[in-house]
């Protein structure tokens, strides 16, 4: 990286002002990001996310669960009627 050569104090002051503004902007972005993250981590949102992920999982696998359980349920009812 080449060093920048300044010909006057005004150029140095201008670059310092620009760097300070960039620093302030980056700090505000960090603060905003932290606030959004903090708002996103509430107990209600965590529970809703947990429940919705399991609801999606079970809604997709529900037919498979029924297909595997139904034969056992039918056999249990048949055996119960026969008195076994």
Phi, psi and omega per residue, in radians:
X1 nan 2.228 -3.121
X2 -1.412 2.519 3.065
X3 -1.359 2.445 3.129
X4 -1.471 2.385 3.132
X5 -1.812 2.213 -3.133
X6 -1.771 2.527 3.114
X7 -1.835 -0.163 3.117
X8 -2.700 2.830 3.089
X9 -1.198 -0.437 3.131
X10 -1.124 -0.694 3.103
X11 -1.141 -0.714 3.106
X12 -1.096 -0.817 3.120
X13 -1.051 -0.725 3.130
X14 -1.078 -0.812 3.134
X15 -1.132 -0.628 3.095
X16 -1.143 -0.691 3.093
X17 -1.123 -0.761 3.132
X18 -1.080 -0.790 3.132
X19 -1.104 -0.667 3.110
X20 -1.148 -0.733 3.113
X21 -1.123 -0.720 3.101
X22 -1.092 -0.704 3.103
X23 -1.102 -0.773 3.128
X24 -1.110 -0.724 3.122
X25 -1.098 -0.803 -3.140
X26 -1.116 -0.652 3.096
X27 -1.123 -0.772 3.129
X28 -1.129 -0.642 3.063
X29 -1.088 -0.715 3.115
X30 -1.124 -0.768 3.118
X31 -1.085 -0.775 3.136
X32 -1.110 -0.754 3.114
X33 -1.074 -0.728 3.106
X34 -1.097 -0.747 3.139
X35 -1.115 -0.730 3.120
X36 -1.123 -0.707 3.108
X37 -1.130 -0.739 3.137
X38 -1.102 -0.702 3.109
X39 -1.189 -0.555 -3.117
X40 -1.340 -0.271 -3.109
X41 -1.882 1.246 3.031
X42 -1.927 2.680 -3.136
X43 -0.969 -0.692 -3.123
X44 -1.116 -0.766 -3.130
X45 -1.204 -0.600 3.103
X46 -1.154 -0.808 3.134
X47 -1.129 -0.749 3.119
X48 -1.068 -0.729 3.103
X49 -1.135 -0.698 3.122
X50 -1.124 -0.826 -3.116
X51 -1.155 -0.747 -3.108
X52 -1.162 -0.604 3.129
X53 -1.178 -0.711 3.106
X54 -1.273 -0.569 3.082
X55 -1.107 -0.769 3.091
X56 -1.067 -0.755 -3.111
X57 -1.099 -0.836 -3.099
X58 -1.260 -0.546 3.121
X59 -1.191 -0.561 3.098
X60 -1.354 -0.590 -3.083
X61 -1.705 0.009 -3.113
X62 -0.984 -0.833 3.114
X63 -1.059 -0.649 3.125
X64 -1.162 -0.686 3.117
X65 -1.119 -0.787 3.127
X66 -1.083 -0.733 -3.133
X67 -1.099 -0.572 -3.131
X68 -1.465 -0.474 -3.084
X69 -1.566 -0.609 -3.040
X70 -0.965 -0.751 3.125
X71 -1.044 -0.662 3.116
X72 -1.171 -0.695 3.128
X73 -1.145 -0.773 3.121
X74 -1.090 -0.776 3.123
X75 -1.091 -0.663 3.138
X76 -1.121 -0.769 3.121
X77 -1.141 -0.711 -3.134
X78 -1.130 -0.778 3.129
X79 -1.174 -0.580 3.134
X80 -1.196 -0.692 3.114
X81 -1.167 -0.617 -3.137
X82 -1.327 -0.289 3.111
X83 1.622 0.333 3.140
X84 -1.530 nan nan
